[in-house]
């Protein structure tokens, strides 16, 4: 039976009147719009209709046409998700998420590796914008299991394997019992790095970003640097913006603040011109960090607030909790504890809705530090214990493991100091130090150096504390003058030592090379 397209609206309205179809409504009770009123079918009606179609021998053809339609929709939408049009296209693919995933299951069940991988990679763009990295792992993993041979084409499979491995690193949790081998076809092959190296990123800008991310997560800094140079020379403005942001992130990790300024500015200007919100939010976070180092609290507030607004416009919750945490920290720097407390609570609520316990660990550690500074030792101790508990189950092979341990244990050291136990503080700080050094992240190591300075002050080595405090800026690559603990410790040490001796001790630390500053930190925590 053939239906005249002109009759479709009337036929659908008739089915709604008979309650065989129902308008889809959002949580506010309003009819959802994504290219028209969306309708859904009751499961019992759907099953009945499927059975009748199967009886007539029409179900297989209908499922194929359904899968082809949504594969074509995703193929059209995928490149647009990286443009200023993402605001209009993201709701379209989100609204049809279940249909697209049904199409993915169809191609997987049909054993069509090319269609399955193509669709999985396409819909992964949506998950990237929304920060749903576990979805990427699941979808690409399903597609990779369809075929382990070259049926889908070597390049397509290489892209999928690399994306899967990057997202596995970002998951942070073990997904299988200890010692259990990876699922068939999912473990990284010995030649994957070489195959990634050979990818033609000129066809799709996402491939260029994937190459950089894969090299970063495999700790291949030589290739990361080369990939960034090649991407910037490509002329693709989105990929160029991504690569400047990647260069900025690496510069921040290395404590190279001058390079960070150049790269962050390059990313921010390009993302603004492109109108691409996901990238813009990342660039604004970098801009906010630089404002903090410049003691520009108003500029930092504006950057983080705009980053949150941009994510909201996109409908994304990607790292929302981090931005709320940074705004809470800004309130602390301004001496507004009430606003800071509300900010920490808001950040924790955002993390809890994301379902990621490591996110909660970061925020609970921040809450513990806030309570310790405020003199609420019992509350600080409770928050730190909760943060430490959130580390359970985090994959020790994940690069994030070392960052989490540094954050949680350095906070634990501050809580121990608030409890009057410098021995326990030194023990926890040593654990944090080892993790930070393994991460090779200068701001992270600097955060431990600040704790070491607090410990030195607590045991009466006031000149050593002042020297360590200045060495912290050397390690980080810049001072952070408005940080609550930096400002508080500086004031206490100046008052105890007097202006002259304080300045002399600070000068000794400030004149150190980074290597010498790191050695000073090693020595401080060794005994």
C-alpha positions as a printed Julia matrix, in Angstrom:
527×3 Matrix{Float64}:
  0.0     0.0    0.0
  1.37    3.41  -0.98
  0.55    6.52   1.08
  0.36    9.92  -0.56
  2.77   12.25   1.34
  0.03   14.88   1.36
 -2.09   12.54   3.51
  0.57   11.82   6.17
 -0.35   14.62   8.59
 -4.05   13.7    8.51
 -3.3    10.0    9.02
 -0.98   10.72  11.96
 -3.58   13.01  13.55
 -6.11   10.23  13.22
 -3.79    7.8   15.0
 -3.23   10.34  17.79
 -7.02   10.75  18.17
 -7.28    6.97  18.57
 -4.45    6.99  21.17
 -2.32    4.73  18.98
  0.29    7.49  18.87
  1.09    9.99  21.61
  2.81   13.4   21.44
  6.18   13.38  23.18
  6.38   15.92  25.96
  9.39   17.22  27.87
  9.77   17.36  31.64
  7.79   20.63  31.75
  4.81   19.02  30.04
  5.33   20.92  26.79
  5.23   19.24  23.38
  8.78   18.76  22.11
  9.66   20.32  18.79
 12.47   19.07  16.54
 11.31   19.56  13.0
  7.66   19.2   14.06
  5.65   17.55  16.85
  7.31   14.29  17.84
  5.15   11.24  18.36
  5.72    7.95  20.11
  4.0     4.59  19.92
  3.02    2.47  22.9
  5.22   -0.62  23.19
  2.26   -2.99  22.92
  1.11   -1.28  19.73
  4.64   -1.36  18.33
  4.97   -5.07  19.04
  1.62   -5.79  17.41
  2.55   -3.77  14.33
  5.96   -5.47  14.1
  4.33   -8.9   14.25
  1.88   -8.02  11.46
  4.71   -6.64   9.28
  6.72   -9.79   9.91
  3.72  -11.95   8.94
  3.52  -10.05   5.66
  7.27  -10.3    5.04
  7.73   -6.52   5.19
  9.54   -6.05   8.53
 13.11   -6.66   7.3
 12.75   -4.1    4.51
 11.24   -1.54   6.89
 14.1    -1.98   9.38
 16.65   -1.58   6.58
 15.0     1.61   5.34
 14.84    2.93   8.92
 18.57    2.25   9.42
 19.48    3.85   6.09
 17.44    6.96   6.89
 19.11    7.57  10.24
 22.56    6.73   8.9
 21.98    9.43   6.26
 20.7    11.87   8.9
 23.81   11.37  11.02
 26.08   11.68   7.98
 24.51   15.08   7.24
 24.56   16.26  10.86
 28.05   15.11  11.93
 30.13   17.81  10.19
 27.64   20.52  11.16
 28.02   19.67  14.84
 31.46   21.3   14.7
 30.15   24.61  13.34
 28.04   27.49  14.63
 25.05   25.48  13.35
 25.58   22.95  16.17
 23.01   24.8   18.3
 20.25   23.9   15.81
 21.57   20.46  14.8
 22.42   19.04  18.21
 18.75   19.01  19.34
 17.83   17.21  16.12
 20.21   14.3   16.68
 19.48   14.27  20.42
 15.77   13.95  19.73
 16.44   11.01  17.42
 19.07    9.41  19.65
 17.03    6.23  20.16
 16.32    5.92  16.45
 20.0     6.4   15.59
 21.03    3.8   18.16
 18.42    1.41  16.77
 20.03    1.93  13.37
 23.45    1.2   14.9
 22.14   -2.05  16.37
 20.67   -2.95  12.98
 24.01   -2.54  11.18
 25.81   -4.42  13.94
 23.32   -7.3   13.78
 23.55   -7.28   9.98
 27.35   -7.6   10.22
 27.88   -4.48   8.12
 31.13   -3.21   9.66
 31.41   -0.15   7.41
 27.91    1.13   8.19
 28.24    0.29  11.9
 31.58    2.05  12.34
 30.55    5.05  10.23
 27.39    5.57  12.26
 29.12    4.97  15.62
 31.77    7.55  14.78
 29.13   10.02  13.6
 27.0     9.85  16.72
 30.14   10.04  18.86
 30.38   13.68  17.8
 27.12   14.33  19.63
 28.41   12.58  22.76
 31.64   14.58  22.6
 29.77   17.9   22.69
 27.63   16.73  25.6
 30.54   15.26  27.56
 29.07   11.73  27.46
 32.38    9.93  26.92
 31.13    6.57  28.19
 28.58    6.55  25.37
 31.4     6.88  22.84
 33.16    3.88  24.33
 29.98    1.78  24.27
 28.91    2.7   20.74
 32.31    2.42  19.1
 32.98   -0.78  21.04
 29.79   -2.35  19.65
 30.78   -1.43  16.11
 34.33   -2.74  16.53
 32.97   -6.14  17.53
 31.14   -6.52  14.22
 34.26   -7.49  12.33
 37.94   -7.82  13.14
 39.02   -7.94   9.52
 39.45   -5.15   6.99
 35.84   -5.28   5.76
 35.18   -1.73   6.91
 38.39   -0.33   5.48
 41.67    0.04   7.34
 41.42    3.8    7.89
 37.89    3.68   9.3
 38.81    0.89  11.68
 41.98    2.7   12.77
 39.93    5.81  13.61
 37.48    3.72  15.62
 40.18    1.82  17.5
 42.03    5.02  18.4
 38.83    6.76  19.54
 37.94    3.73  21.64
 41.33    3.72  23.35
 41.27    7.47  24.04
 37.86    7.18  25.65
 38.89    4.13  27.65
 41.63    6.29  29.15
 39.1     8.99  29.96
 36.68    6.58  31.66
 38.83    6.27  34.8
 37.0     3.17  36.04
 37.92   -0.45  35.43
 35.13   -2.0   33.33
 36.15   -5.6   33.89
 37.49   -7.61  36.84
 41.19   -7.21  37.57
 43.31   -9.32  35.3
 40.55   -9.99  32.78
 41.72   -9.4   29.18
 40.02   -6.75  27.02
 36.99   -7.78  24.98
 37.78   -9.3   21.62
 38.83   -6.72  19.09
 38.98   -3.89  21.64
 42.53   -4.03  22.96
 45.06   -1.73  21.26
 47.02   -3.5   18.54
 50.8    -3.23  18.49
 50.78   -1.17  15.3
 47.94    1.21  16.22
 50.24    4.19  16.86
 51.77    3.79  13.41
 48.37    3.45  11.77
 47.15    6.58  13.57
 50.26    8.36  12.36
 49.35    7.5    8.76
 45.74    8.79   8.94
 44.76   11.46   6.43
 43.35   14.18   8.68
 42.69   16.4    5.67
 39.41   14.55   5.05
 37.91   15.21   8.49
 39.11   17.7   11.13
 38.06   15.31  13.92
 40.78   12.91  12.74
 43.35   15.63  13.34
 42.11   16.12  16.9
 42.02   12.35  17.44
 45.66   12.01  16.41
 46.69   14.62  18.96
 44.59   13.06  21.72
 45.84    9.55  21.0
 49.48   10.66  21.11
 48.82   12.59  24.32
 47.22    9.64  26.11
 50.01    7.32  24.98
 52.55    9.86  26.31
 54.16   10.35  22.91
 55.09   14.01  23.26
 57.17   14.06  20.08
 54.17   13.03  18.02
 51.83   15.38  19.87
 54.06   18.32  18.98
 54.34   17.21  15.35
 50.59   16.61  15.01
 49.87   20.07  16.39
 52.24   21.66  13.9
 50.71   19.72  11.01
 47.17   20.58  12.11
 47.91   24.3   12.45
 49.4    24.25   8.96
 46.29   22.5    7.58
 44.25   25.69   7.28
 41.09   24.06   8.67
 40.01   26.73  11.15
 38.28   24.35  13.58
 41.27   22.0   13.67
 43.62   24.97  14.01
 41.59   26.19  17.02
 41.63   22.71  18.58
 45.37   22.49  18.12
 46.06   25.87  19.7
 43.95   24.73  22.66
 45.93   21.49  22.88
 49.2    23.46  22.75
 47.87   25.7   25.54
 46.99   22.71  27.71
 50.47   21.22  27.24
 52.09   24.58  28.03
 50.06   24.85  31.24
 51.1    21.32  32.25
 54.74   22.22  31.59
 54.55   25.48  33.53
 55.32   27.53  30.41
 53.01   30.46  31.06
 54.23   32.72  28.24
 53.56   29.97  25.71
 50.22   29.31  27.39
 49.19   32.95  26.81
 49.95   32.82  23.09
 48.27   29.48  22.53
 45.18   30.23  24.62
 44.66   33.51  22.77
 45.02   31.71  19.44
 42.34   29.19  20.42
 39.94   31.75  21.88
 40.05   34.12  18.9
 39.41   31.3   16.43
 36.57   29.69  18.37
 34.85   33.06  18.7
 35.1    33.59  14.96
 33.81   30.08  14.27
 30.93   30.32  16.76
 31.59   26.75  17.91
 30.42   26.6   21.53
 32.08   23.41  22.82
 35.53   24.59  21.81
 34.78   28.12  23.0
 33.94   26.86  26.48
 37.31   25.08  26.66
 39.16   28.18  25.46
 37.35   30.35  28.0
 38.52   28.07  30.8
 42.1    28.64  29.7
 41.47   32.38  29.58
 40.04   32.28  33.09
 43.11   30.48  34.39
 45.37   33.16  32.93
 43.25   35.87  34.54
 43.79   34.19  37.92
 47.55   34.26  37.44
 47.23   37.96  36.6
 45.19   38.58  39.78
 42.29   39.66  37.54
 39.37   38.19  39.49
 36.78   40.09  37.46
 38.24   38.76  34.22
 38.31   35.21  35.56
 34.7    35.47  36.74
 33.61   36.74  33.33
 35.46   33.94  31.5
 34.09   31.11  33.66
 30.58   32.57  33.67
 30.57   32.86  29.89
 31.91   29.3   29.57
 28.97   28.05  31.66
 26.51   30.08  29.58
 27.96   28.72  26.34
 27.59   25.14  27.57
 24.02   25.85  28.64
 23.24   27.22  25.19
 24.58   24.0   23.74
 22.67   21.86  26.23
 25.94   20.32  27.4
 27.06   19.5   30.94
 30.65   18.78  29.9
 32.81   19.72  32.91
 30.03   21.9   34.29
 31.1    20.93  37.8
 34.66   22.18  37.15
 33.39   25.59  36.11
 31.15   25.81  39.16
 34.11   24.77  41.3
 36.24   27.52  39.79
 33.53   30.11  40.46
 33.35   28.89  44.08
 37.13   29.27  44.35
 36.81   32.82  43.03
 34.31   33.59  45.8
 36.86   32.31  48.32
 39.52   34.55  46.82
 37.16   37.51  47.18
 36.56   36.67  50.85
 32.92   35.67  50.32
 32.56   32.3   52.13
 28.75   32.17  51.86
 28.85   32.41  48.07
 31.77   29.97  47.99
 29.86   27.4   50.04
 26.83   27.69  47.75
 29.15   27.27  44.78
 30.73   24.11  46.17
 27.27   22.66  46.86
 26.2    23.51  43.3
 29.34   21.9   41.88
 28.79   18.74  43.94
 25.18   18.52  42.77
 26.32   18.84  39.14
 28.92   16.1   39.63
 26.46   13.76  41.33
 24.01   14.02  38.44
 26.84   13.13  36.03
 27.25    9.78  37.77
 31.06    9.99  37.9
 32.47    9.29  41.36
 35.89   10.75  40.42
 34.15   14.07  39.74
 32.72   13.87  43.24
 36.2    13.12  44.63
 37.54   16.35  43.16
 34.72   18.46  44.56
 34.67   16.79  47.97
 38.41   17.44  48.22
 37.77   21.1   47.38
 35.03   21.2   50.02
 37.42   19.68  52.57
 40.01   22.34  51.8
 37.39   25.08  52.09
 36.24   23.78  55.48
 39.83   23.48  56.71
 40.54   27.1   55.76
 37.29   28.16  57.43
 38.31   26.37  60.64
 35.58   23.72  60.42
 37.93   20.81  61.06
 35.31   18.12  61.65
 33.53   19.01  58.4
 36.88   19.07  56.56
 37.75   15.64  57.9
 34.37   14.23  56.86
 34.61   15.67  53.33
 38.16   14.34  52.89
 37.12   10.85  54.02
 34.29   10.93  51.48
 36.69   12.11  48.75
 39.13    9.31  49.54
 36.3     6.77  49.32
 35.48    7.98  45.8
 38.93    6.83  44.65
 37.88    3.21  45.09
 37.46    1.52  41.74
 39.29    4.18  39.73
 41.56    2.54  37.19
 45.22    2.78  38.21
 46.14    2.66  34.53
 44.24    5.86  33.81
 46.27    9.06  33.45
 43.67   10.71  35.67
 44.55    8.39  38.56
 47.63   10.43  39.47
 45.75   13.74  39.29
 43.0    12.45  41.57
 45.49   11.08  44.09
 47.39   14.35  44.15
 44.23   16.37  44.74
 42.79   14.07  47.41
 46.0    13.41  49.36
 47.3    16.98  49.29
 43.91   18.01  50.66
 44.22   15.28  53.26
 47.54   16.8   54.3
 45.87   20.19  54.84
 43.13   18.52  56.9
 45.78   16.78  59.0
 47.45   20.14  59.63
 44.11   21.56  60.73
 43.89   18.6   63.11
 47.31   19.43  64.49
 49.04   16.34  63.07
 52.02   17.47  60.93
 53.44   13.92  60.78
 50.29   12.63  59.09
 50.27   15.73  56.88
 53.8    14.98  55.69
 52.87   11.34  55.03
 49.87   12.33  52.91
 51.8    15.06  51.14
 54.47   12.52  50.16
 51.79   10.35  48.51
 50.44   13.39  46.68
 53.95   14.39  45.62
 54.73   10.99  44.12
 51.47   11.06  42.15
 52.03   14.62  40.92
 55.58   13.87  39.76
 54.32   10.81  37.89
 51.71   13.0   36.19
 54.51   15.43  35.22
 52.07   18.32  35.71
 53.75   21.49  37.02
 50.62   23.19  38.45
 49.81   19.92  40.19
 53.32   19.65  41.65
 53.09   23.32  42.67
 49.93   22.55  44.65
 51.91   19.98  46.64
 54.74   22.5   47.15
 52.22   24.86  48.74
 51.2    22.09  51.15
 54.88   21.46  51.91
 55.29   25.14  52.76
 52.33   24.89  55.14
 53.92   21.86  56.81
 57.25   23.68  57.19
 55.43   26.57  58.84
 53.55   24.2   61.15
 56.79   22.61  62.44
 58.45   25.99  62.99
 60.69   26.28  59.91
 59.39   29.7   58.96
 62.25   30.77  56.64
 62.01   27.38  54.88
 58.26   27.84  54.51
 58.75   31.26  52.91
 61.38   29.88  50.53
 59.1    26.97  49.54
 56.2    29.34  49.02
 58.26   31.35  46.51
 59.51   28.13  44.88
 55.89   27.17  44.29
 55.58   30.0   41.75
 58.79   28.86  40.03
 57.38   25.35  39.63
 54.01   26.6   38.4
 55.61   29.11  36.06
 53.88   32.09  37.67
 52.67   33.35  41.0
 49.03   32.92  42.02
 48.76   35.9   44.36
 45.02   35.84  45.05
 44.83   32.14  46.0
 43.35   31.95  49.49
 46.05   29.69  50.98
 48.91   31.57  49.28
 47.68   34.89  50.6
 46.99   33.51  54.09
 50.38   31.8   54.44
 52.22   34.85  53.1
 50.54   37.11  55.66
 51.29   34.74  58.55
 54.93   34.31  57.55
 55.48   38.04  57.03
 54.03   38.78  60.43
 56.14   36.07  62.13
 59.42   36.74  60.31
 59.23   40.46  59.8
 59.36   42.17  56.43
 63.13   41.91  55.95
 63.64   38.22  56.74
 60.45   37.28  54.89
 61.62   39.11  51.75
 65.07   37.53  52.02
 63.64   34.0   52.33
 61.23   34.62  49.48
 64.05   35.88  47.26
 66.0    32.67  47.85
 63.05   30.62  46.57
 62.22   32.95  43.69
 65.79   32.85  42.35
 65.83   29.06  42.05
 65.71   27.34  38.69
 62.76   24.99  38.23
 65.09   22.0   38.68
 66.37   23.44  41.96
 62.83   24.29  43.1
 61.73   20.7   42.46
 64.78   19.44  44.36
 63.87   21.72  47.28
 60.38   20.21  47.36
 61.83   16.68  47.25
 64.04   17.5   50.21
 61.23   19.12  52.19
 59.03   16.04  51.94
 61.86   13.55  52.45
 62.47   14.61  56.02
